[in-house]
Amino acid sequence: MTEKLILHEYSASGNCYKVRLTAAHLGLALERCEYDILKGETRTPEFLSRVNANGRIPVLQIGDRFIPESNAACFYLADGSGLIPADRFDRADMLRWMFFEQYNHEPNIATMRFWLAYVGEARLSEAQRAQIPAKRTAGEAALKLMDEHLADRRFFIGDHLSLADVALYAYTHVADEGGFALSDFPNVGEWMGRIARLPRHVPMTA
């Protein structure tokens, strides 16, 4: 890639970490531009008009073009690499797990982490507190499904790391910050360890 890559991000976000982790596994350099979402820095007129009209991060900037949505940004970086399976069925299966991550996993596990570790339960609205039991149940169901899938597999697709693993690792490895007991899911634990030992792996705090 010859164009400059800039990641507009909030570094504590798992969605932003996905993009950094994808780039790390591919040996790609990213310039990082930090925003504090707790201070509303992605809702300013400048951000909305220049970076993302939806007011969300991450956004991957390629030259003077912008790709919002974490999994789309990861796919752009990984297109043509080994992180995207060559087999047609496996590619679709990779996307299946990436959709699962955004629909079943992230809305529960990431939301619980944000509410408990960053906002604080005492500062949640009544409506948010009322959602906690349902989100906990749904998050545990997502982890259970992952654990069962990983019972006889090293990675989510075949025997190699793919974007499915990257997408799911980002918020899974910090799920305990949202009150989820990762020790209840031993196959998930082994899978996380496997990823963390890969040569180009970088931690969220890097």
C-alpha positions as CSV (number, residue, x, y, z in Angstrom):
1,M,0.0,0.0,0.0
2,T,1.5,3.3,-1.0
3,E,-1.1,5.7,0.4
4,K,-0.7,6.9,4.0
5,L,-2.9,5.0,6.5
6,I,-4.4,6.9,9.4
7,L,-6.5,5.3,12.1
8,H,-9.0,7.7,13.7
9,E,-9.6,5.9,17.0
10,Y,-10.3,5.7,20.8
11,S,-7.5,3.4,21.8
12,A,-9.4,1.6,24.6
13,S,-12.0,0.5,22.1
14,G,-11.9,-3.1,20.9
15,N,-13.3,-2.1,17.6
16,C,-10.3,0.2,17.1
17,Y,-8.0,-2.4,18.4
18,K,-9.2,-4.8,15.7
19,V,-7.8,-2.5,13.0
20,R,-4.5,-2.0,14.8
21,L,-4.2,-5.8,15.3
22,T,-5.0,-6.5,11.6
23,A,-2.3,-4.0,10.6
24,A,0.2,-5.5,13.0
25,H,-0.3,-9.0,11.6
26,L,0.2,-7.7,8.1
27,G,3.3,-5.5,9.0
28,L,1.5,-2.3,8.0
29,A,2.3,1.0,9.5
30,L,-0.7,3.1,10.8
31,E,-0.6,6.7,11.9
32,R,-3.0,7.0,14.9
33,C,-5.3,9.9,15.7
34,E,-6.9,9.7,19.1
35,Y,-10.3,11.0,20.1
36,D,-11.9,10.9,23.5
37,I,-15.4,9.6,23.0
38,L,-16.3,10.3,26.7
39,K,-15.8,14.0,25.9
40,G,-17.8,13.9,22.7
41,E,-14.8,14.5,20.4
42,T,-16.3,12.4,17.6
43,R,-19.5,14.5,17.6
44,T,-17.9,17.8,16.7
45,P,-18.9,19.6,13.5
46,E,-15.4,19.1,12.1
47,F,-15.3,15.3,12.8
48,L,-18.9,14.9,11.4
49,S,-18.1,16.8,8.2
50,R,-14.6,15.5,7.6
51,V,-14.2,12.0,9.1
52,N,-17.5,10.3,9.6
53,A,-21.0,11.7,9.5
54,N,-22.2,8.9,11.7
55,G,-20.0,10.2,14.5
56,R,-18.3,6.9,15.3
57,I,-14.9,5.4,15.3
58,P,-12.8,3.7,14.2
59,V,-12.4,5.2,10.8
60,L,-9.5,4.2,8.5
61,Q,-8.3,7.0,6.4
62,I,-6.5,6.0,3.2
63,G,-5.1,9.1,1.6
64,D,-8.0,11.4,1.4
65,R,-10.7,8.7,1.6
66,F,-12.3,7.3,4.7
67,I,-13.7,3.8,5.6
68,P,-15.8,3.7,8.8
69,E,-16.9,0.5,10.5
70,S,-14.2,-1.7,12.1
71,N,-14.7,-4.9,10.1
72,A,-14.8,-3.0,6.8
73,A,-11.5,-1.3,7.7
74,C,-10.0,-4.7,8.6
75,F,-11.1,-6.2,5.3
76,Y,-9.6,-3.3,3.4
77,L,-6.2,-3.9,5.0
78,A,-6.3,-7.7,4.7
79,D,-7.7,-8.0,1.2
80,G,-5.3,-10.2,-0.8
81,S,-3.5,-11.5,2.3
82,G,-3.5,-14.8,4.2
83,L,-5.9,-13.3,6.8
84,I,-8.7,-13.8,4.3
85,P,-9.1,-17.5,3.3
86,A,-8.6,-18.5,-0.4
87,D,-11.4,-21.0,-0.3
88,R,-14.8,-19.5,-1.2
89,F,-16.7,-21.3,1.6
90,D,-14.1,-20.4,4.2
91,R,-14.3,-16.7,3.1
92,A,-18.1,-16.8,3.6
93,D,-17.6,-18.6,6.9
94,M,-15.1,-15.9,8.0
95,L,-17.7,-13.2,7.2
96,R,-20.4,-15.2,9.2
97,W,-18.2,-15.0,12.3
98,M,-17.5,-11.3,11.7
99,F,-21.3,-10.7,11.4
100,F,-21.8,-12.7,14.6
101,E,-19.3,-10.6,16.3
102,Q,-21.1,-7.4,15.5
103,Y,-24.6,-8.7,16.0
104,N,-24.4,-11.2,18.9
105,H,-21.0,-10.6,20.6
106,E,-20.1,-6.9,20.6
107,P,-23.5,-5.4,21.5
108,N,-23.4,-7.4,24.7
109,I,-19.8,-8.0,25.8
110,A,-18.4,-4.6,24.6
111,T,-21.4,-2.7,26.0
112,M,-21.1,-4.3,29.4
113,R,-17.4,-3.5,29.4
114,F,-18.0,0.1,28.5
115,W,-20.8,0.5,31.1
116,L,-19.0,-1.1,34.0
117,A,-15.3,-0.3,33.3
118,Y,-15.6,3.2,31.8
119,V,-19.0,4.8,32.7
120,G,-19.5,3.1,36.0
121,E,-22.6,1.3,37.1
122,A,-23.6,4.1,39.5
123,R,-23.7,6.5,36.6
124,L,-25.9,4.4,34.3
125,S,-29.4,5.4,33.6
126,E,-32.3,3.3,34.9
127,A,-32.9,2.0,31.4
128,Q,-29.3,0.9,31.0
129,R,-29.2,-0.8,34.4
130,A,-32.4,-2.7,33.4
131,Q,-30.7,-4.1,30.4
132,I,-27.7,-5.6,32.3
133,P,-29.2,-9.0,33.0
134,A,-30.3,-9.5,29.4
135,K,-26.9,-8.3,28.0
136,R,-25.1,-10.6,30.5
137,T,-27.1,-13.6,29.4
138,A,-26.6,-12.8,25.7
139,G,-22.9,-12.3,26.1
140,E,-22.5,-15.6,28.0
141,A,-24.4,-17.3,25.2
142,A,-22.1,-15.8,22.6
143,L,-19.0,-17.0,24.6
144,K,-20.6,-20.5,25.0
145,L,-21.1,-20.8,21.2
146,M,-17.5,-19.7,20.6
147,D,-16.3,-22.2,23.2
148,E,-18.2,-25.1,21.5
149,H,-16.9,-24.1,18.1
150,L,-13.3,-24.1,19.3
151,A,-13.5,-27.5,21.0
152,D,-11.8,-29.2,18.1
153,R,-10.3,-26.2,16.2
154,R,-7.2,-24.0,16.7
155,F,-8.8,-21.0,15.0
156,F,-12.3,-20.1,13.8
157,I,-11.6,-20.9,10.2
158,G,-9.3,-23.8,9.4
159,D,-5.9,-24.0,11.1
160,H,-4.8,-20.4,10.5
161,L,-5.5,-17.0,11.8
162,S,-8.2,-15.1,9.9
163,L,-10.1,-11.9,10.3
164,A,-12.7,-13.8,12.1
165,D,-10.2,-14.4,14.9
166,V,-9.1,-10.8,14.9
167,A,-12.6,-9.5,15.1
168,L,-13.6,-11.8,17.9
169,Y,-10.4,-11.6,19.9
170,A,-10.6,-7.8,20.4
171,Y,-13.5,-7.7,22.9
172,T,-13.3,-11.3,24.1
173,H,-9.9,-10.9,25.7
174,V,-11.2,-8.0,27.8
175,A,-14.6,-9.5,28.5
176,D,-13.7,-9.9,32.2
177,E,-13.9,-6.1,32.4
178,G,-17.6,-6.4,31.7
179,G,-18.1,-9.0,34.4
180,F,-17.8,-12.1,32.2
181,A,-16.0,-15.1,33.7
182,L,-13.6,-16.2,30.9
183,S,-12.5,-19.2,33.1
184,D,-15.9,-20.7,32.3
185,F,-14.9,-21.0,28.6
186,P,-11.6,-23.0,28.5
187,N,-11.5,-23.4,24.7
188,V,-11.8,-19.7,24.3
189,G,-9.0,-19.3,26.8
190,E,-6.7,-21.6,24.9
191,W,-7.6,-19.8,21.6
192,M,-6.8,-16.4,23.1
193,G,-3.5,-17.7,24.3
194,R,-2.7,-19.1,20.9
195,I,-3.4,-15.7,19.3
196,A,-1.3,-13.8,21.9
197,R,1.7,-16.0,21.2
198,L,1.7,-15.3,17.4
199,P,4.9,-13.5,16.3
200,R,3.3,-10.2,15.2
201,H,0.6,-10.0,17.9
202,V,0.4,-6.6,19.7
203,P,-1.6,-6.0,22.9
204,M,-4.4,-3.5,23.1
205,T,-2.2,-1.2,25.2
206,A,0.7,-1.1,22.7
